[in-house]
Amino acid sequence: MTGPRDRRVQGERGNLERMAERRRGAGWNAARPGAGGVPWGGSGPGMAAGPDLSAPPAAAAQAGDAPPAAPSLAAGGPGNLAGGNPAGFVRTDLALEAIGTSQPMPGVQVEEERGQGYLVTRVTVTSPEAARRLGKPPGRYVTIESPGFRKRDRELQERVANVLARELAAMLPDRPDASFFVVGLGNWNATPDSLGPEVVHRLLVTRHLQEYVPEDLKGGLRSVAALAPGVLGLTGIETGDVIRGIVQQIRPDMVIAVDALAARNIERIMTTVQIADTGIHPGSGVGNHRAAVTRETLGIPVIAIGVPTVVHAHTIAYDTLDALTRSLQSQSTLFRTLGQMPEADKRRLIEEVLGPAVGDLMVTPKEIDVFVEEMATVVASGLNAALHPRIDEIDLSPVFA
């Protein structure tokens, strides 16, 4: 006889099985190493041991027939990975969704790791041609998916935070004296776009304490500064200019930008975290491109952490039409005709219905305020553990006294 907890665990396991099975059936042949997470709070050696993305790929995927990704939201909205996206109808900021589920593609390496309640997918874009087709610059993209996250399972949230800390630590400089500047991008007055500021509020900032830290604590409590600079519409200043000015003044070794994203699949809302070492375009959107936050613009490495908080109404309408056509085309001449309609014509049909009425409408769950707070806690916990490798060993009371 099973109880509610057992049924919940079985349900999460089933979700992950179906997710992996869909990928395998579509050409994915990913290696599945052990879960191998780190303790809550983490320790230096455990978290420094990240994936070796330079190894031969366990699998690959290609954009193929998947519709190309398009830019993210307008200024003040969820951000977009650096490099932008080619013009298209189906919009996503996730590299995993841009790849799609078609045949392998040269220049893209994909590796999967399945754990208890989560699935980690590491994508490495290595060639300019692959970057052009995906609309993502060359680099590493790590996606952590947890379908059961929205059930508010505390143990699952801890496991996801541990995995986030481990994957992030693999991208950080392996030096005890490294310094970091964490930027919480987004508009704190708009709940779906407030993830970045909420994460900053939960971070352990230590740059101002470095001269007071005892010698035996140095290296385990690294220099971290943090800021939520707002958006252009609130401050009148380009977010990129604010970040660039502060970087020139405090000279950190790395910038970590946290922002909300737009997803292609509504099931990914608040269940997915993406880490990328390619930077980010804060609030880049249709006709409203903001200054990029990348190694090229700042002169230092930039890591982007994003969580999808919205989907575009166009993508929901497209998925609905596609599913309806597949289900009924054997029963109706009308739906057979729709099934044979070129992709461009389907897009124009949806544009005619949605375009004039709702424009660039974005959809988010009604419980978004709760989800943002909980995901901000998970992301901040992972960041704290990765940035301060011995945080679980340190008694901070003498430092903050």
C-alpha positions as CSV (number, residue, x, y, z in Angstrom):
1,M,0.0,0.0,0.0
2,T,1.4,3.4,-1.0
3,G,1.0,6.7,0.7
4,P,0.8,10.2,-0.8
5,R,4.6,10.7,-0.7
6,D,5.2,7.4,-2.5
7,R,2.6,8.3,-5.2
8,R,4.3,11.7,-5.6
9,V,7.7,10.2,-6.0
10,Q,6.3,7.6,-8.5
11,G,4.6,10.4,-10.4
12,E,7.9,12.4,-10.7
13,R,9.8,9.3,-11.8
14,G,7.1,8.7,-14.5
15,N,7.4,12.3,-15.8
16,L,11.2,11.9,-16.1
17,E,10.9,8.5,-17.8
18,R,8.5,9.9,-20.4
19,M,10.7,13.0,-20.9
20,A,13.8,10.8,-21.5
21,E,11.9,8.3,-23.7
22,R,10.6,11.1,-26.0
23,R,14.2,12.2,-26.5
24,R,15.5,8.7,-27.1
25,G,12.7,8.1,-29.6
26,A,13.6,11.3,-31.5
27,G,17.2,10.5,-32.0
28,W,18.8,11.3,-28.6
29,N,21.2,8.7,-27.4
30,A,22.5,10.4,-24.2
31,A,24.8,8.9,-21.7
32,R,23.4,8.7,-18.2
33,P,26.0,8.9,-15.5
34,G,25.0,8.6,-11.9
35,A,23.2,11.4,-10.1
36,G,26.2,12.3,-7.9
37,G,25.0,15.5,-6.3
38,V,26.7,17.5,-3.6
39,P,25.6,17.9,0.0
40,W,23.3,20.8,0.9
41,G,25.6,23.7,1.2
42,G,28.4,21.8,-0.5
43,S,32.1,21.5,0.0
44,G,34.9,22.6,-2.1
45,P,36.2,19.4,-3.6
46,G,32.7,17.9,-4.1
47,M,31.4,20.9,-6.0
48,A,34.5,21.6,-8.0
49,A,34.2,18.2,-9.7
50,G,31.9,19.2,-12.5
51,P,31.1,17.6,-15.9
52,D,33.9,17.3,-18.4
53,L,32.3,18.9,-21.4
54,S,35.4,18.7,-23.4
55,A,35.0,14.9,-23.6
56,P,33.5,13.2,-26.7
57,P,29.8,13.8,-26.9
58,A,27.5,11.1,-25.5
59,A,24.9,12.3,-28.0
60,A,23.9,15.1,-30.3
61,A,20.8,16.8,-31.4
62,Q,20.0,19.2,-34.2
63,A,17.7,22.1,-34.9
64,G,16.4,20.2,-38.0
65,D,12.8,20.9,-38.6
66,A,12.2,22.6,-35.3
67,P,11.1,26.2,-35.8
68,P,13.9,28.7,-35.1
69,A,13.9,30.6,-31.8
70,A,13.1,34.2,-31.8
71,P,14.1,37.1,-29.5
72,S,12.8,37.3,-25.9
73,L,10.5,39.8,-24.4
74,A,10.4,43.6,-24.6
75,A,12.5,45.9,-22.4
76,G,11.9,45.1,-18.7
77,G,10.8,41.6,-19.5
78,P,12.6,38.3,-19.3
79,G,16.0,38.3,-20.8
80,N,17.5,36.4,-23.7
81,L,20.8,34.5,-24.1
82,A,23.6,36.5,-25.6
83,G,23.7,36.4,-29.3
84,G,20.0,36.7,-29.9
85,N,17.9,34.4,-32.0
86,P,17.1,34.2,-35.7
87,A,13.7,35.6,-36.6
88,G,11.0,33.1,-36.2
89,F,7.6,32.3,-34.7
90,V,8.3,29.9,-31.8
91,R,10.1,31.8,-29.1
92,T,12.3,30.4,-26.5
93,D,15.4,31.4,-24.5
94,L,16.3,27.8,-23.7
95,A,19.1,26.2,-25.8
96,L,17.6,22.8,-25.1
97,E,14.3,23.9,-26.8
98,A,16.2,25.5,-29.7
99,I,17.9,22.2,-30.4
100,G,14.6,20.4,-30.6
101,T,14.3,16.6,-30.9
102,S,15.4,15.8,-34.5
103,Q,18.5,14.1,-35.8
104,P,22.1,14.7,-34.5
105,M,23.8,17.8,-35.8
106,P,27.6,18.4,-36.2
107,G,28.9,21.0,-33.8
108,V,26.4,20.2,-31.0
109,Q,27.3,17.9,-28.1
110,V,24.5,16.7,-25.8
111,E,24.9,14.7,-22.5
112,E,22.1,13.8,-20.1
113,E,22.3,12.9,-16.4
114,R,19.2,11.7,-14.6
115,G,18.9,12.0,-10.8
116,Q,16.2,11.7,-8.2
117,G,13.4,14.0,-9.4
118,Y,15.5,15.9,-11.9
119,L,17.2,15.7,-15.3
120,V,20.4,17.5,-16.3
121,T,21.1,18.2,-19.9
122,R,24.5,19.6,-20.9
123,V,24.7,21.1,-24.3
124,T,27.9,22.3,-25.9
125,V,27.8,24.3,-29.1
126,T,31.2,24.1,-30.7
127,S,30.9,25.3,-34.3
128,P,29.8,28.6,-35.9
129,E,27.4,26.8,-38.2
130,A,25.6,25.1,-35.3
131,A,25.5,28.4,-33.5
132,R,23.9,30.1,-36.5
133,R,21.3,27.4,-36.9
134,L,20.4,27.4,-33.2
135,G,20.6,31.1,-32.7
136,K,22.9,30.5,-29.7
137,P,26.5,31.6,-29.5
138,P,29.2,28.8,-29.0
139,G,29.5,27.8,-25.4
140,R,28.1,25.6,-22.7
141,Y,24.4,25.4,-21.7
142,V,23.3,23.3,-18.7
143,T,19.6,22.8,-18.2
144,I,18.2,21.3,-15.0
145,E,14.7,20.1,-15.3
146,S,12.5,19.1,-12.4
147,P,8.8,18.4,-13.4
148,G,7.8,18.1,-9.7
149,F,9.3,21.4,-8.6
150,R,6.0,23.2,-8.6
151,K,4.6,20.7,-6.0
152,R,6.7,22.6,-3.4
153,D,8.6,19.6,-2.3
154,R,11.4,20.9,0.0
155,E,13.6,17.9,-0.4
156,L,13.4,18.1,-4.1
157,Q,14.2,21.8,-4.0
158,E,17.3,21.0,-1.9
159,R,18.4,18.4,-4.5
160,V,17.9,20.9,-7.3
161,A,19.9,23.6,-5.5
162,N,22.8,21.1,-4.9
163,V,22.8,20.1,-8.6
164,L,22.8,23.8,-9.5
165,A,25.7,24.5,-7.2
166,R,27.7,21.6,-8.7
167,E,27.1,22.6,-12.3
168,L,27.8,26.2,-11.6
169,A,31.0,25.5,-9.7
170,A,32.3,23.7,-12.8
171,M,32.2,27.0,-14.7
172,L,33.7,29.2,-12.0
173,P,37.4,30.0,-11.7
174,D,39.1,27.5,-9.4
175,R,40.9,30.1,-7.2
176,P,40.3,30.8,-3.6
177,D,40.8,34.6,-4.2
178,A,38.4,34.9,-7.1
179,S,35.9,37.7,-6.9
180,F,32.4,37.8,-8.3
181,F,29.7,40.3,-9.2
182,V,26.2,38.9,-9.2
183,V,23.6,41.0,-11.1
184,G,19.9,40.4,-10.6
185,L,18.3,41.6,-13.9
186,G,14.7,42.4,-14.2
187,N,11.9,44.7,-13.0
188,W,11.1,44.1,-9.3
189,N,7.7,45.7,-9.9
190,A,6.6,43.0,-12.4
191,T,6.3,39.6,-10.6
192,P,7.2,37.4,-13.6
193,D,10.3,39.5,-14.1
194,S,11.4,39.8,-10.5
195,L,13.5,36.7,-10.2
196,G,16.8,38.4,-10.5
197,P,16.2,41.0,-7.8
198,E,14.7,38.3,-5.5
199,V,17.8,36.1,-5.9
200,V,20.1,39.1,-5.0
201,H,18.1,39.7,-1.8
202,R,19.0,36.2,-0.7
203,L,22.7,36.1,-1.5
204,L,25.5,36.1,1.0
205,V,27.5,39.2,-0.1
206,T,31.0,39.4,1.3
207,R,33.1,41.9,-0.7
208,H,32.9,44.4,2.1
209,L,34.0,41.8,4.7
210,Q,37.2,40.5,3.1
211,E,39.6,42.6,5.2
212,Y,38.0,41.3,8.4
213,V,37.9,37.6,7.4
214,P,40.4,35.5,9.4
215,E,43.1,33.7,7.5
216,D,41.7,30.3,8.1
217,L,38.4,31.3,6.5
218,K,39.8,32.8,3.3
219,G,39.1,30.8,0.3
220,G,36.0,29.4,1.8
221,L,34.3,32.8,1.9
222,R,35.1,34.5,-1.4
223,S,34.5,38.0,-2.4
224,V,30.9,38.5,-3.7
225,A,29.2,41.7,-4.6
226,A,25.6,41.9,-5.8
227,L,23.2,44.4,-7.3
228,A,19.7,44.6,-8.8
229,P,20.1,47.5,-11.2
230,G,16.5,47.7,-12.4
231,V,15.5,48.2,-16.0
232,L,15.7,51.1,-18.4
233,G,12.1,52.1,-17.9
234,L,12.7,52.5,-14.1
235,T,16.1,54.2,-14.1
236,G,16.5,55.8,-17.5
237,I,19.9,54.1,-17.7
238,E,20.8,51.2,-19.9
239,T,21.3,48.1,-17.6
240,G,24.5,47.2,-19.6
241,D,25.9,50.7,-18.9
242,V,25.3,50.3,-15.1
243,I,27.0,46.9,-15.1
244,R,29.9,48.0,-17.2
245,G,30.5,51.0,-14.9
246,I,30.5,48.9,-11.8
247,V,32.8,46.3,-13.3
248,Q,35.3,49.0,-14.3
249,Q,35.2,50.3,-10.7
250,I,35.4,47.1,-8.6
251,R,37.1,44.8,-11.2
252,P,35.6,41.4,-10.4
253,D,37.0,38.2,-12.0
254,M,33.5,37.2,-13.2
255,V,30.0,38.5,-13.6
256,I,27.0,36.2,-12.9
257,A,23.7,37.5,-14.3
258,V,20.4,36.1,-13.1
259,D,17.2,36.8,-15.1
260,A,13.8,35.5,-16.0
261,L,13.4,33.8,-19.4
262,A,10.7,32.8,-21.9
263,A,10.1,29.2,-22.7
264,R,8.8,27.3,-25.7
265,N,6.9,24.7,-23.6
266,I,4.5,25.8,-20.9
267,E,5.5,22.8,-18.8
268,R,8.9,24.3,-18.3
269,I,7.6,27.4,-16.5
270,M,9.3,27.5,-13.1
271,T,10.5,23.9,-13.5
272,T,13.7,24.5,-15.4
273,V,17.0,26.3,-14.7
274,Q,19.5,27.1,-17.4
275,I,23.2,28.0,-16.8
276,A,25.2,29.4,-19.8
277,D,28.7,30.7,-20.0
278,T,27.8,32.9,-23.0
279,G,26.3,35.9,-21.3
280,I,22.9,37.5,-21.7
281,H,20.9,40.3,-23.3
282,P,18.9,41.9,-20.5
283,G,15.3,42.4,-21.6
284,S,16.0,42.0,-25.3
285,G,12.8,41.7,-27.3
286,V,10.9,42.5,-30.4
287,G,12.2,45.8,-31.7
288,N,13.8,46.6,-28.3
289,H,17.3,45.3,-28.1
290,R,19.2,46.1,-24.9
291,A,23.0,46.2,-24.5
292,A,24.5,42.8,-24.1
293,V,26.2,41.6,-21.0
294,T,28.9,39.4,-22.3
295,R,32.7,38.8,-22.2
296,E,33.0,41.0,-25.3
297,T,31.3,44.0,-23.7
298,L,32.7,43.6,-20.2
299,G,36.1,42.1,-20.8
300,I,35.6,39.4,-18.2
301,P,33.7,36.0,-18.3
302,V,29.9,36.2,-17.8
303,I,27.7,33.4,-16.7
304,A,23.9,33.6,-17.2
305,I,21.4,31.8,-14.9
306,G,17.8,31.9,-16.1
307,V,14.5,30.4,-15.2
308,P,11.5,30.5,-17.6
309,T,8.6,32.4,-16.1
310,V,6.4,33.1,-19.2
311,V,5.4,31.6,-22.5
312,H,4.1,33.6,-25.5
313,A,0.5,33.3,-26.4
314,H,1.6,32.6,-30.0
315,T,3.4,29.4,-29.0
316,I,0.4,28.1,-27.0
317,A,-1.9,28.8,-30.0
318,Y,0.5,27.1,-32.3
319,D,0.8,24.0,-30.1
320,T,-3.0,23.8,-29.8
321,L,-3.5,24.0,-33.5
322,D,-0.8,21.4,-34.1
323,A,-2.2,18.9,-31.5
324,L,-5.8,19.4,-32.8
325,T,-4.7,18.7,-36.4
326,R,-2.8,15.6,-35.5
327,S,-5.7,14.2,-33.5
328,L,-8.5,14.9,-36.0
329,Q,-6.9,14.8,-39.5
330,S,-8.0,11.2,-40.0
331,Q,-11.6,12.1,-39.3
332,S,-12.0,15.4,-41.2
333,T,-11.1,16.8,-44.5
334,L,-10.7,20.2,-42.9
335,F,-8.1,19.0,-40.4
336,R,-6.3,17.0,-43.2
337,T,-6.0,20.2,-45.1
338,L,-4.7,22.0,-42.0
339,G,-2.1,19.2,-41.5
340,Q,-0.8,19.7,-45.0
341,M,-0.6,23.5,-44.6
342,P,3.0,24.9,-44.8
343,E,4.4,26.1,-41.5
344,A,4.5,29.7,-42.7
345,D,0.8,29.6,-43.5
346,K,0.0,28.3,-40.0
347,R,2.0,31.1,-38.5
348,R,0.2,33.7,-40.6
349,L,-3.1,32.2,-39.6
350,I,-2.3,32.6,-35.9
351,E,-0.8,36.0,-36.4
352,E,-4.1,37.1,-38.0
353,V,-6.1,36.0,-35.0
354,L,-3.8,37.0,-32.2
355,G,-1.7,39.8,-33.7
356,P,-4.2,42.7,-33.9
357,A,-6.0,41.7,-30.6
358,V,-3.4,40.9,-28.1
359,G,-0.1,41.7,-29.8
360,D,2.9,40.1,-28.0
361,L,0.8,38.6,-25.1
362,M,2.7,36.6,-22.5
363,V,1.2,34.0,-20.2
364,T,2.3,33.1,-16.7
365,P,0.8,31.0,-13.9
366,K,-1.5,32.6,-11.4
367,E,0.7,31.4,-8.5
368,I,3.7,33.1,-10.1
369,D,4.5,35.1,-6.9
370,V,4.9,31.9,-4.8
371,F,6.9,30.2,-7.6
372,V,9.3,33.1,-8.0
373,E,10.0,33.3,-4.3
374,E,10.7,29.5,-4.1
375,M,12.8,29.4,-7.2
376,A,14.7,32.5,-6.1
377,T,15.5,30.6,-2.8
378,V,16.7,27.6,-4.8
379,V,18.9,29.7,-7.2
380,A,20.3,31.8,-4.3
381,S,21.1,28.6,-2.3
382,G,23.0,27.1,-5.3
383,L,24.9,30.3,-5.9
384,N,25.9,30.7,-2.2
385,A,27.1,27.1,-2.1
386,A,29.1,27.4,-5.4
387,L,30.6,30.9,-4.6
388,H,31.5,30.0,-1.0
389,P,32.8,26.4,-1.2
390,R,33.1,25.9,2.6
391,I,30.0,27.8,3.6
392,D,28.7,24.8,5.5
393,E,31.9,24.6,7.6
394,I,32.1,28.2,8.5
395,D,30.7,29.9,11.6
396,L,29.8,33.3,10.3
397,S,29.0,34.8,13.7
398,P,32.5,36.3,14.3
399,V,32.4,37.9,10.8
400,F,29.0,39.5,11.2
401,A,29.4,40.5,14.9
